[in-house]
Amino acid sequence: MSRIVIVGTTRLSMTMPVEEFPVPFRPYRWPAWMSCAVVGGAYNVACALRSLGDEPHICTLVGTDEAGAVIQAALRRRGLHGRGVVETQESAKTLILVEPDGRTSRSAQGTRGP
C-alpha cells in the first residue's frame, strides 16, 4: 500500500441544464435535473487512489462556509480528512451550465480568506 500526498483544489460544484447560450432571463427555472458534487483535482485523485487500496493524504483549502461543511463531510466519508485540510474563510465553488448538445459554460470561484 502506497502513502501518497496530493496537493490541490477541492471545490463544491453545482451543475444544471439550460436551453441555450446565451441563457435567456427567467426569474425561476425548473430544470429536469441538477447535481451537486464535491470535485477538484486533489479530491478526485485521492478518491481514485483510495479505491485502488492506497493510503492518500490530501492537502487542500476548505472554507468555514456552508459549502465547506459539505466538502468536509465528503472528505470524512472517504477517509480523506486530516491535518492537510486547511480551513479558510470561503470554499472554492463551480457552477456548470449544460446545453442539450453538451456544450458547457463554467463559472468558478477560488478560496478566499486567511
All heavy atoms as an XYZ file, in Angstrom:
859
protein
N       0.854     -1.177      0.000
C       0.000      0.000      0.000
C       0.901      1.241      0.000
O       1.799      1.370      0.805
C      -0.891     -0.009      1.232
C      -1.767      1.207      1.314
S      -2.826      1.350      2.769
C      -3.350     -0.273      3.117
N       0.651      2.142     -0.927
C       1.434      3.372     -1.043
C       0.818      4.481     -0.201
O      -0.396      4.591     -0.087
C       1.472      3.840     -2.496
O       2.062      2.861     -3.299
N       1.676      5.305      0.394
C       1.226      6.510      1.098
C       1.622      7.688      0.226
O       2.796      7.912     -0.029
C       1.876      6.597      2.466
C       1.391      5.486      3.389
C       1.951      5.607      4.751
N       1.455      6.866      5.312
C       1.849      7.351      6.475
N       2.721      6.707      7.200
N       1.370      8.487      6.915
N       0.614      8.434     -0.236
C       0.820      9.496     -1.208
C       0.144     10.763     -0.703
O      -0.969     10.719     -0.183
C       0.217      9.099     -2.576
C       0.855      7.794     -3.057
C       0.379     10.213     -3.590
C       0.113      7.133     -4.182
N       0.798     11.911     -0.886
C       0.203     13.202     -0.546
C      -0.212     13.885     -1.847
O       0.589     14.011     -2.769
C       1.185     14.102      0.226
C       0.578     15.475      0.476
C       1.586     13.447      1.541
N      -1.467     14.320     -1.892
C      -1.996     15.033     -3.054
C      -2.289     16.459     -2.629
O      -3.004     16.684     -1.656
C      -3.284     14.376     -3.601
C      -3.025     12.939     -4.033
C      -3.834     15.154     -4.779
C      -3.506     11.949     -3.039
N      -1.741     17.419     -3.349
C      -1.936     18.839     -3.055
C      -2.741     19.447     -4.193
O      -2.406     19.268     -5.357
C      -0.581     19.570     -2.921
C      -0.799     21.037     -2.622
C       0.281     18.914     -1.849
N      -3.809     20.161     -3.845
C      -4.598     20.797     -4.895
C      -5.941     21.277     -4.403
O      -6.202     21.355     -3.210
N      -6.797     21.545     -5.358
C      -8.096     22.140     -5.082
C      -9.159     21.089     -4.806
O      -9.176     20.030     -5.413
C      -8.547     22.978     -6.297
O      -7.563     23.961     -6.553
C      -9.872     23.666     -6.041
N     -10.037     21.439     -3.888
C     -11.263     20.699     -3.648
C     -12.371     21.742     -3.646
O     -12.252     22.778     -2.998
C     -11.209     19.941     -2.306
O     -10.096     19.054     -2.342
C     -12.467     19.151     -2.064
N     -13.424     21.496     -4.390
C     -14.484     22.512     -4.521
C     -15.853     21.865     -4.551
O     -15.984     20.681     -4.805
C     -14.266     23.356     -5.767
C     -14.379     22.607     -7.067
C     -14.168     23.478     -8.312
N     -12.849     24.033     -8.394
C     -12.571     25.348     -8.369
N     -13.525     26.234     -8.293
N     -11.336     25.775     -8.446
N     -16.882     22.686     -4.323
C     -18.261     22.249     -4.450
C     -18.748     22.685     -5.828
O     -18.595     23.846     -6.207
C     -19.132     22.868     -3.356
C     -20.556     22.335     -3.279
C     -20.559     20.852     -2.916
C     -21.356     23.118     -2.254
N     -19.312     21.754     -6.572
C     -19.747     22.021     -7.939
C     -21.240     21.797     -8.073
O     -21.770     20.772     -7.656
C     -19.003     21.095     -8.903
O     -19.472     21.258    -10.216
N     -21.925     22.767     -8.671
C     -23.349     22.651     -8.997
C     -23.459     22.614    -10.517
O     -22.852     23.446    -11.199
C     -24.135     23.846     -8.478
C     -24.240     23.920     -6.975
S     -25.296     22.656     -6.269
C     -26.847     22.980     -7.051
N     -24.231     21.671    -11.037
C     -24.422     21.522    -12.481
C     -25.911     21.491    -12.783
O     -26.675     20.843    -12.064
C     -23.762     20.225    -12.982
O     -22.391     20.215    -12.585
C     -23.852     20.102    -14.483
N     -26.314     22.199    -13.845
C     -27.714     22.171    -14.261
C     -27.827     22.407    -15.762
O     -26.961     23.038    -16.369
C     -28.545     23.200    -13.502
C     -28.229     24.634    -13.830
S     -29.328     25.802    -13.016
C     -30.662     25.870    -14.195
N     -28.898     21.893    -16.371
C     -29.102     22.102    -17.806
C     -29.707     23.482    -18.080
O     -30.407     24.046    -17.237
C     -30.094     21.008    -18.173
C     -30.895     20.807    -16.929
C     -29.932     21.036    -15.794
N     -29.405     24.014    -19.264
C     -30.035     25.241    -19.754
C     -30.489     24.982    -21.190
O     -29.992     24.071    -21.845
C     -29.081     26.466    -19.695
C     -28.739     26.804    -18.259
C     -27.823     26.238    -20.518
N     -31.434     25.786    -21.674
C     -31.966     25.579    -23.014
C     -30.955     25.958    -24.085
O     -30.849     25.298    -25.118
C     -33.235     26.421    -23.234
C     -34.353     26.145    -22.261
C     -34.195     26.899    -20.932
O     -33.470     27.912    -20.876
O     -34.782     26.454    -19.947
N     -30.226     27.054    -23.850
C     -29.310     27.575    -24.863
C     -28.399     28.620    -24.241
O     -28.647     29.104    -23.150
C     -30.104     28.218    -26.006
C     -30.940     29.414    -25.532
C     -31.827     29.986    -26.615
O     -31.561     29.743    -27.799
O     -32.785     30.687    -26.270
N     -27.343     28.950    -24.993
C     -26.464     30.072    -24.647
C     -26.656     31.147    -25.699
O     -26.742     30.819    -26.880
C     -24.991     29.648    -24.612
C     -24.668     28.663    -23.527
C     -24.143     27.422    -23.839
C     -24.892     28.966    -22.198
C     -23.830     26.508    -22.858
C     -24.592     28.049    -21.204
C     -24.054     26.823    -21.537
N     -26.749     32.391    -25.387
C     -26.791     32.881    -24.013
C     -28.084     32.454    -23.328
O     -29.114     32.231    -23.977
C     -26.717     34.396    -24.156
C     -27.187     34.688    -25.544
C     -26.861     33.477    -26.373
N     -28.019     32.342    -22.015
C     -29.172     31.886    -21.230
C     -30.183     33.019    -21.142
O     -29.870     34.100    -20.649
C     -28.716     31.457    -19.817
C     -29.918     31.036    -18.978
C     -27.687     30.344    -19.907
N     -31.410     32.800    -21.651
C     -32.427     33.850    -21.557
C     -32.846     34.058    -20.100
O     -32.885     33.112    -19.325
C     -33.596     33.322    -22.389
C     -33.297     31.911    -22.711
C     -31.882     31.615    -22.348
N     -33.161     35.311    -19.770
C     -33.571     35.610    -18.405
C     -34.928     34.991    -18.090
O     -35.863     35.069    -18.884
C     -33.656     37.126    -18.171
C     -34.254     37.442    -16.826
C     -33.492     37.327    -15.681
C     -35.595     37.793    -16.700
C     -34.034     37.570    -14.430
C     -36.153     38.048    -15.466
C     -35.373     37.934    -14.321
N     -35.011     34.355    -16.937
C     -36.261     33.888    -16.338
C     -36.073     34.027    -14.836
O     -35.033     33.621    -14.306
C     -36.519     32.424    -16.669
C     -36.854     32.204    -18.106
C     -37.629     30.895    -18.277
N     -37.831     30.691    -19.690
C     -37.095     29.863    -20.440
N     -36.160     29.148    -19.905
N     -37.339     29.758    -21.724
N     -37.058     34.564    -14.125
C     -36.879     34.719    -12.682
C     -36.772     33.374    -11.953
O     -36.138     33.301    -10.904
C     -38.102     35.500    -12.223
C     -39.059     35.508    -13.356
C     -38.309     35.156    -14.600
N     -37.361     32.317    -12.496
C     -37.267     30.978    -11.912
C     -37.065     29.963    -13.021
O     -37.569     30.136    -14.129
C     -38.551     30.597    -11.154
C     -38.760     31.405     -9.909
C     -39.603     32.501     -9.906
C     -38.098     31.080     -8.731
C     -39.795     33.257     -8.768
C     -38.282     31.834     -7.584
C     -39.127     32.914     -7.609
O     -39.296     33.657     -6.488
N     -36.359     28.904    -12.694
C     -36.164     27.793    -13.625
C     -36.509     26.502    -12.896
O     -36.242     26.375    -11.708
C     -34.723     27.720    -14.121
C     -34.356     28.895    -14.973
C     -32.945     28.735    -15.534
N     -32.593     29.927    -16.262
C     -32.980     30.207    -17.499
N     -33.699     29.353    -18.168
N     -32.631     31.332    -18.075
N     -37.056     25.558    -13.611
C     -37.383     24.246    -13.068
C     -36.708     23.193    -13.944
O     -37.351     22.524    -14.748
C     -38.900     24.040    -13.021
C     -39.579     25.123    -12.241
C     -40.246     26.192    -12.748
C     -39.610     25.269    -10.833
N     -40.694     26.993    -11.727
C     -40.318     26.452    -10.531
C     -39.095     24.516     -9.770
C     -40.528     26.891     -9.237
C     -39.319     24.963     -8.476
C     -40.027     26.120     -8.227
N     -35.394     23.029    -13.805
C     -34.686     22.082    -14.672
C     -35.101     20.640    -14.389
O     -35.549     20.305    -13.287
C     -33.216     22.307    -14.318
C     -33.233     22.861    -12.936
C     -34.513     23.644    -12.821
N     -34.921     19.788    -15.385
C     -35.242     18.367    -15.252
C     -34.302     17.682    -14.265
O     -34.650     16.671    -13.671
C     -35.153     17.687    -16.617
N     -33.121     18.235    -14.080
C     -32.150     17.666    -13.146
C     -31.178     18.744    -12.687
O     -31.017     19.774    -13.341
C     -31.389     16.502    -13.779
C     -30.623     16.891    -15.018
C     -31.086     16.854    -16.287
C     -29.290     17.409    -15.089
N     -30.134     17.304    -17.161
C     -29.003     17.653    -16.441
C     -28.303     17.684    -14.155
C     -27.792     18.163    -16.881
C     -27.087     18.192    -14.583
C     -26.840     18.419    -15.934
N     -30.564     18.525    -11.580
C     -29.463     19.341    -11.054
C     -28.570     18.392    -10.272
O     -29.042     17.405     -9.725
C     -29.953     20.439    -10.111
C     -30.738     21.526    -10.796
S     -31.320     22.777     -9.624
C     -29.812     23.665     -9.288
N     -27.283     18.686    -10.228
C     -26.408     17.864     -9.398
C     -25.482     18.746     -8.582
O     -25.122     19.852     -8.997
C     -25.596     16.876    -10.245
O     -24.626     17.554    -10.992
N     -25.138     18.257     -7.435
C     -24.204     18.927     -6.537
C     -23.178     17.879     -6.149
O     -23.548     16.775     -5.734
C     -24.951     19.449     -5.312
S     -23.882     20.278     -4.127
N     -21.893     18.201     -6.302
C     -20.853     17.216     -6.009
C     -19.596     17.900     -5.510
O     -19.309     19.041     -5.873
C     -20.526     16.418     -7.266
N     -18.858     17.185     -4.695
C     -17.524     17.628     -4.300
C     -16.580     17.123     -5.377
O     -16.601     15.944     -5.731
C     -17.143     17.086     -2.909
C     -15.720     17.460     -2.556
C     -18.117     17.621     -1.858
N     -15.777     18.031     -5.930
C     -14.868     17.708     -7.028
C     -13.543     18.445     -6.820
O     -13.348     19.111     -5.819
C     -15.477     18.097     -8.399
C     -16.758     17.329     -8.661
C     -15.735     19.585     -8.476
N     -12.689     18.367     -7.792
C     -11.412     19.078     -7.770
C     -10.274     18.095     -7.923
O     -10.396     16.918     -7.547
N      -9.176     18.570     -8.459
C      -8.042     17.698     -8.735
C      -7.592     16.877     -7.546
O      -7.447     15.658     -7.629
N      -7.395     17.526     -6.402
C      -6.909     16.817     -5.215
C      -7.918     15.771     -4.757
O      -7.563     14.622     -4.483
C      -6.608     17.810     -4.100
N      -9.169     16.157     -4.689
C     -10.217     15.251     -4.217
C     -10.390     14.069     -5.174
O     -10.443     12.913     -4.739
C     -11.526     16.015     -4.064
C     -12.672     15.171     -3.562
C     -12.766     14.840     -2.216
C     -13.640     14.701     -4.430
C     -13.818     14.067     -1.750
C     -14.692     13.927     -3.970
C     -14.778     13.610     -2.628
O     -15.815     12.840     -2.174
N     -10.466     14.339     -6.465
C     -10.683     13.272     -7.452
C      -9.541     12.261     -7.440
O      -9.774     11.045     -7.471
C     -10.844     13.860     -8.847
C     -12.082     14.724     -8.978
O     -12.978     14.693     -8.156
N     -12.119     15.536    -10.025
N      -8.312     12.750     -7.411
C      -7.150     11.845     -7.419
C      -7.102     11.043     -6.122
O      -6.875      9.827     -6.133
C      -5.839     12.635     -7.641
C      -4.621     11.753     -7.403
C      -5.809     13.221     -9.050
N      -7.333     11.695     -4.982
C      -7.301     10.995     -3.690
C      -8.371      9.908     -3.632
O      -8.108      8.802     -3.144
C      -7.474     11.989     -2.548
N      -9.568     10.195     -4.130
C     -10.637      9.186     -4.141
C     -10.257      7.999     -5.021
O     -10.493      6.842     -4.641
C     -11.948      9.805     -4.622
S     -12.713     10.915     -3.433
N      -9.671      8.276     -6.179
C      -9.264      7.186     -7.078
C      -8.187      6.316     -6.425
O      -8.260      5.082     -6.471
C      -8.754      7.762     -8.398
N      -7.206      6.951     -5.793
C      -6.140      6.189     -5.135
C      -6.682      5.360     -3.977
O      -6.278      4.210     -3.782
C      -5.034      7.131     -4.654
C      -4.198      7.768     -5.761
C      -3.290      8.850     -5.201
C      -3.393      6.706     -6.501
N      -7.609      5.933     -3.201
C      -8.201      5.195     -2.083
C      -8.934      3.960     -2.616
O      -8.829      2.881     -2.055
C      -9.154      6.098     -1.308
C     -10.041      5.410     -0.322
C      -9.638      5.337      1.114
N      -9.156      6.554      1.690
C      -8.244      6.571      2.650
N      -7.751      5.444      3.122
N      -7.818      7.692      3.160
N      -9.654      4.104     -3.737
C     -10.394      2.966     -4.293
C      -9.454      1.877     -4.805
O      -9.851      0.716     -4.905
C     -11.342      3.420     -5.396
O     -10.616      3.806     -6.541
N      -8.205      2.249     -5.110
C      -7.210      1.276     -5.566
C      -6.442      0.640     -4.404
O      -5.550     -0.175     -4.620
C      -6.227      1.941     -6.535
C      -6.832      2.385     -7.862
C      -5.824      3.227     -8.646
C      -7.292      1.189     -8.673
N      -6.791      1.043     -3.169
C      -6.154      0.441     -1.998
C      -4.989      1.224     -1.437
O      -4.334      0.761     -0.496
N      -4.686      2.385     -1.997
C      -3.602      3.205     -1.470
C      -4.086      4.005     -0.265
O      -5.280      4.019      0.058
C      -3.073      4.156     -2.552
C      -2.307      3.410     -3.624
O      -1.478      2.554     -3.280
O      -2.553      3.682     -4.816
N      -3.161      4.677      0.400
C      -3.471      5.488      1.573
C      -3.141      6.950      1.261
O      -2.121      7.476      1.704
C      -2.658      5.001      2.767
C      -3.064      5.621      4.072
C      -2.231      5.070      5.223
O      -1.900      3.883      5.229
O      -1.909      5.874      6.115
N      -3.996      7.618      0.473
C      -3.699      9.005      0.101
C      -3.956      9.975      1.255
O      -4.841      9.773      2.081
C      -4.675      9.273     -1.048
C      -5.827      8.385     -0.768
C      -5.244      7.155     -0.125
N      -3.146     11.017      1.281
C      -3.332     12.128      2.217
C      -3.517     13.369      1.358
O      -2.763     13.596      0.416
C      -2.123     12.271      3.142
C      -1.917     11.063      3.988
N      -2.528     10.887      5.201
C      -1.180      9.949      3.773
C      -2.175      9.729      5.710
N      -1.355      9.132      4.856
N      -4.509     14.167      1.711
C      -4.849     15.319      0.879
C      -4.441     16.610      1.587
O      -4.584     16.745      2.791
C      -6.359     15.292      0.542
C      -6.707     16.273     -0.553
C      -7.210     15.499      1.765
C      -8.117     16.094     -1.109
N      -3.917     17.543      0.806
C      -3.580     18.879      1.288
C      -4.382     19.859      0.439
O      -4.122     19.999     -0.759
C      -2.080     19.130      1.158
S      -1.576     20.729      1.815
N      -5.396     20.479      1.054
C      -6.305     21.341      0.310
C      -6.903     22.388      1.231
O      -6.903     22.214      2.455
C      -7.419     20.488     -0.348
O      -8.143     21.282     -1.275
C      -8.359     19.887      0.670
N      -7.390     23.468      0.660
C      -8.072     24.512      1.426
C      -9.572     24.269      1.386
O     -10.129     23.992      0.324
C      -7.772     25.891      0.829
C      -6.324     26.341      0.843
C      -6.178     27.651      0.062
C      -5.828     26.512      2.262
N     -10.224     24.389      2.548
C     -11.677     24.223      2.648
C     -12.215     25.340      3.524
O     -11.708     25.577      4.622
C     -12.052     22.852      3.244
C     -13.559     22.728      3.383
C     -11.508     21.722      2.379
N     -13.256     26.017      3.036
C     -13.828     27.142      3.762
C     -14.633     26.743      4.978
O     -15.043     25.597      5.142
N     -14.879     27.738      5.837
C     -15.732     27.546      7.004
C     -17.183     27.897      6.667
O     -18.022     27.991      7.551
C     -15.237     28.414      8.182
O     -15.169     29.775      7.758
C     -13.863     27.955      8.661
N     -17.485     28.091      5.392
C     -18.840     28.418      4.925
C     -19.668     27.146      4.742
O     -19.215     26.044      5.060
C     -18.754     29.215      3.617
C     -17.967     28.498      2.525
O     -17.323     27.466      2.808
O     -17.985     28.968      1.382
N     -20.904     27.295      4.248
C     -21.798     26.154      4.057
C     -21.233     25.152      3.054
O     -21.350     23.941      3.231
C     -23.191     26.610      3.597
C     -23.965     27.381      4.644
C     -23.627     28.873      4.672
O     -22.766     29.344      3.882
O     -24.217     29.581      5.497
N     -20.638     25.652      1.980
C     -20.014     24.756      1.002
C     -18.895     23.954      1.663
O     -18.716     22.771      1.382
C     -19.477     25.552     -0.186
N     -18.161     24.597      2.546
C     -17.084     23.918      3.269
C     -17.592     22.782      4.135
O     -16.944     21.735      4.247
N     -18.770     22.963      4.744
C     -19.353     21.894      5.561
C     -19.651     20.663      4.702
O     -19.412     19.527      5.129
C     -20.616     22.391      6.250
N     -20.141     20.887      3.493
C     -20.423     19.779      2.569
C     -19.112     19.100      2.167
O     -19.012     17.864      2.146
C     -21.193     20.276      1.326
C     -21.352     19.171      0.294
C     -22.552     20.837      1.738
N     -18.107     19.898      1.858
C     -16.800     19.346      1.454
C     -16.172     18.565      2.607
O     -15.678     17.445      2.416
C     -15.861     20.474      0.966
C     -16.413     21.102     -0.314
C     -14.453     19.945      0.762
C     -15.723     22.403     -0.709
N     -16.186     19.130      3.808
C     -15.604     18.452      4.984
C     -16.287     17.099      5.214
O     -15.625     16.099      5.488
C     -15.767     19.324      6.239
C     -15.038     20.645      6.174
C     -13.646     20.600      6.765
O     -13.088     19.544      7.025
N     -13.071     21.774      6.957
N     -17.629     17.071      5.088
C     -18.360     15.816      5.285
C     -17.950     14.773      4.245
O     -17.774     13.592      4.572
C     -19.867     16.077      5.233
N     -17.790     15.208      2.993
C     -17.367     14.279      1.933
C     -15.964     13.744      2.210
O     -15.702     12.547      2.023
C     -17.427     14.966      0.572
N     -15.065     14.605      2.648
C     -13.704     14.170      2.969
C     -13.717     13.144      4.101
O     -13.000     12.137      4.049
C     -12.834     15.371      3.359
C     -12.493     16.352      2.229
C     -11.854     17.610      2.792
C     -11.575     15.702      1.205
N     -14.541     13.380      5.106
C     -14.628     12.428      6.225
C     -15.205     11.085      5.756
O     -14.704     10.021      6.141
C     -15.475     13.015      7.350
C     -14.744     14.062      8.148
C     -15.524     14.505      9.390
N     -14.743     15.467     10.128
C     -14.808     16.789      9.947
N     -15.638     17.312      9.062
N     -14.046     17.599     10.661
N     -16.272     11.131      4.943
C     -16.877      9.881      4.443
C     -15.873      9.039      3.667
O     -15.920      7.815      3.711
C     -18.069     10.184      3.534
C     -19.375     10.383      4.242
C     -20.564     10.367      3.291
N     -20.442     11.241      2.138
C     -20.732     12.548      2.138
N     -21.140     13.141      3.231
N     -20.593     13.249      1.032
N     -14.990      9.704      2.943
C     -13.993      8.994      2.120
C     -12.710      8.663      2.878
O     -11.781      8.106      2.310
C     -13.622      9.850      0.897
C     -14.759     10.122     -0.037
C     -15.061      8.906     -0.872
N     -15.999      9.231     -1.928
C     -15.941      8.719     -3.124
N     -15.012      7.861     -3.445
N     -16.850      9.039     -4.012
N     -12.653      9.060      4.156
C     -11.442      8.809      4.943
C     -10.278      9.676      4.513
O      -9.115      9.290      4.665
N     -10.560     10.873      3.989
C      -9.516     11.756      3.476
C      -9.268     12.985      4.349
O      -8.387     13.776      4.058
C      -9.880     12.223      2.057
C      -9.991     11.115      1.014
C     -10.538     11.672     -0.288
C      -8.641     10.444      0.805
N     -10.068     13.160      5.384
C      -9.917     14.351      6.226
C      -8.739     14.137      7.164
O      -8.620     13.106      7.803
C     -11.192     14.609      7.027
C     -11.237     15.976      7.601
N     -10.566     16.320      8.746
C     -11.840     17.091      7.170
C     -10.775     17.595      8.998
N     -11.547     18.090      8.052
N      -7.863     15.121      7.208
C      -6.690     15.024      8.086
C      -6.057     16.383      8.272
O      -6.635     17.416      7.910
N      -4.844     16.397      8.791
C      -4.197     17.675      9.110
C      -3.833     18.497      7.875
O      -3.562     19.682      7.978
C      -2.981     17.448      9.987
C      -1.883     16.687      9.312
C      -0.711     16.490     10.235
N       0.344     15.822      9.514
C       1.207     15.036     10.070
N       1.146     14.808     11.356
N       2.140     14.470      9.348
N      -3.860     17.901      6.700
C      -3.592     18.639      5.472
C      -4.785     19.429      4.959
O      -4.667     20.200      4.014
N      -5.946     19.250      5.584
C      -7.137     20.015      5.214
C      -7.097     21.302      6.021
O      -7.284     21.310      7.231
C      -8.434     19.218      5.492
C      -9.655     20.055      5.150
C      -8.424     17.916      4.690
N      -6.819     22.400      5.333
C      -6.602     23.696      5.981
C      -7.838     24.568      5.807
O      -8.339     24.730      4.694
C      -5.367     24.400      5.374
C      -5.141     25.759      6.011
C      -4.133     23.507      5.529
N      -8.333     25.121      6.917
C      -9.524     25.970      6.858
C      -9.189     27.366      6.359
O      -8.155     27.933      6.699
C     -10.180     26.065      8.233
C     -10.911     24.812      8.622
C     -11.749     24.998      9.864
O     -11.615     26.024     10.570
O     -12.555     24.087     10.143
N     -10.089     27.877      5.551
C     -10.021     29.238      5.052
C     -11.434     29.824      5.144
O     -12.377     29.121      5.499
C      -9.450     29.265      3.611
O      -9.208     30.602      3.226
C     -10.384     28.595      2.630
N     -11.575     31.088      4.832
C     -12.862     31.761      5.009
C     -13.956     31.222      4.088
O     -15.079     30.997      4.512
C     -12.681     33.261      4.797
C     -13.914     34.082      5.040
C     -13.630     35.568      4.834
O     -12.504     35.976      4.583
N     -14.662     36.364      4.938
N     -13.629     31.032      2.820
C     -14.646     30.634      1.841
C     -14.112     29.537      0.928
O     -12.984     29.604      0.454
C     -15.067     31.845      1.006
C     -16.266     31.605      0.147
C     -16.780     32.876     -0.504
O     -16.294     33.973     -0.195
O     -17.676     32.762     -1.347
N     -14.948     28.541      0.667
C     -14.572     27.407     -0.177
C     -14.593     27.768     -1.656
O     -15.316     28.667     -2.071
C     -15.552     26.250      0.036
O     -15.485     25.786      1.353
N     -13.843     27.011     -2.427
C     -13.897     27.132     -3.878
C     -15.207     26.509     -4.360
O     -15.664     25.498     -3.819
C     -12.708     26.414     -4.514
N     -15.811     27.135     -5.368
C     -17.088     26.670     -5.903
C     -17.072     26.774     -7.425
O     -16.370     27.608     -7.984
C     -18.243     27.508     -5.367
C     -18.400     27.476     -3.870
C     -19.452     28.485     -3.454
C     -19.261     29.020     -2.075
N     -18.088     29.823     -1.855
N     -17.902     25.953     -8.067
C     -18.051     25.997     -9.515
C     -19.526     25.835     -9.868
O     -20.223     25.029     -9.262
C     -17.255     24.858    -10.192
O     -15.890     24.985     -9.852
C     -17.402     24.896    -11.691
N     -19.973     26.597    -10.854
C     -21.313     26.443    -11.422
C     -21.118     26.039    -12.874
O     -20.410     26.720    -13.623
C     -22.107     27.750    -11.342
C     -23.455     27.751    -12.053
C     -24.399     26.737    -11.424
C     -24.059     29.139    -12.038
N     -21.744     24.937    -13.279
C     -21.613     24.442    -14.644
C     -23.003     24.398    -15.273
O     -23.911     23.762    -14.741
C     -20.977     23.037    -14.683
C     -19.621     23.056    -13.982
C     -20.854     22.545    -16.125
C     -19.018     21.686    -13.774
N     -23.156     25.088    -16.398
C     -24.402     25.088    -17.156
C     -24.187     24.228    -18.398
O     -23.159     24.360    -19.068
C     -24.783     26.516    -17.553
C     -24.907     27.508    -16.390
C     -25.201     28.907    -16.918
C     -25.949     27.062    -15.387
N     -25.152     23.369    -18.707
C     -25.001     22.412    -19.804
C     -26.152     22.569    -20.795
O     -27.315     22.476    -20.418
C     -24.999     20.958    -19.265
C     -24.760     19.970    -20.401
C     -23.978     20.793    -18.163
N     -25.798     22.807    -22.068
C     -26.788     22.869    -23.151
C     -27.200     21.458    -23.559
O     -26.448     20.504    -23.321
C     -26.164     23.550    -24.371
C     -26.488     24.994    -24.513
C     -26.083     25.525    -25.891
O     -25.288     24.898    -26.605
O     -26.583     26.598    -26.243
N     -28.357     21.306    -24.217
C     -28.782     19.975    -24.678
C     -27.744     19.277    -25.567
O     -27.635     18.048    -25.533
C     -30.066     20.247    -25.456
C     -30.620     21.480    -24.838
C     -29.404     22.306    -24.468
N     -26.969     20.041    -26.350
C     -25.965     19.414    -27.218
C     -24.666     19.078    -26.483
O     -23.728     18.574    -27.078
C     -25.678     20.284    -28.439
C     -24.958     21.586    -28.104
O     -24.641     21.828    -26.919
O     -24.705     22.373    -29.031
N     -24.608     19.375    -25.176
C     -23.434     19.028    -24.378
C     -22.445     20.159    -24.145
O     -21.511     20.005    -23.361
N     -22.624     21.295    -24.859
C     -21.719     22.418    -24.602
C     -21.903     22.878    -23.166
O     -23.001     22.879    -22.633
C     -22.003     23.595    -25.535
C     -21.533     23.390    -26.936
C     -21.556     24.665    -27.770
N     -22.711     25.513    -27.499
C     -22.699     26.830    -27.627
N     -21.616     27.449    -28.019
N     -23.785     27.538    -27.390
N     -20.786     23.279    -22.538
C     -20.853     23.711    -21.144
C     -20.256     25.099    -20.972
O     -19.405     25.532    -21.750
C     -20.097     22.743    -20.218
O     -18.716     22.712    -20.608
C     -20.683     21.357    -20.253
N     -20.730     25.764    -19.939
C     -20.175     27.043    -19.509
C     -19.904     26.917    -18.022
O     -20.786     26.518    -17.255
C     -21.174     28.169    -19.780
O     -20.690     29.385    -19.242
N     -18.677     27.239    -17.610
C     -18.287     27.106    -16.210
C     -17.969     28.465    -15.614
O     -17.309     29.276    -16.238
C     -17.060     26.212    -16.084
C     -17.335     24.783    -16.438
C     -16.032     23.965    -16.444
N     -16.290     22.558    -16.611
C     -16.520     21.965    -17.768
N     -16.533     22.664    -18.861
N     -16.740     20.678    -17.836
N     -18.434     28.655    -14.389
C     -18.063     29.822    -13.594
C     -17.426     29.287    -12.324
O     -18.006     28.446    -11.640
C     -19.308     30.646    -13.235
O     -19.932     31.116    -14.409
N     -16.228     29.772    -12.021
C     -15.510     29.259    -10.863
C     -15.073     30.388     -9.943
O     -14.793     31.497    -10.395
C     -14.278     28.471    -11.319
N     -15.054     30.068     -8.667
C     -14.572     30.997     -7.643
C     -13.591     30.221     -6.774
O     -13.881     29.114     -6.337
C     -15.749     31.479     -6.800
C     -15.346     32.324     -5.625
C     -16.551     32.666     -4.765
O     -17.672     32.750     -5.247
N     -16.307     32.840     -3.500
N     -12.440     30.821     -6.543
C     -11.438     30.172     -5.711
C     -11.695     30.394     -4.236
O     -12.651     31.032     -3.837
N     -10.827     29.835     -3.410
C     -10.941     30.014     -1.968
C     -10.614     31.461     -1.605
O      -9.856     32.134     -2.312
C      -9.994     29.076     -1.212
O      -8.675     29.294     -1.669
C     -10.385     27.632     -1.413
N     -11.187     31.913     -0.496
C     -10.929     33.279     -0.027
C     -10.677     33.265      1.462
O     -11.248     32.484      2.193
C     -12.130     34.168     -0.286
C     -12.380     34.415     -1.740
C     -13.459     35.435     -1.905
N     -13.786     35.530     -3.328
C     -14.828     36.176     -3.789
N     -15.646     36.780     -2.976
N     -15.058     36.226     -5.075
N      -9.849     34.176      1.879
C      -9.630     34.363      3.300
C      -8.274     33.892      3.746
O      -7.480     33.406      2.948
N      -8.029     34.045      5.042
C      -6.713     33.670      5.583
C      -6.499     32.180      5.577
O      -7.379     31.402      5.586
C      -6.767     34.201      7.019
C      -8.187     34.484      7.329
C      -8.917     34.603      6.025
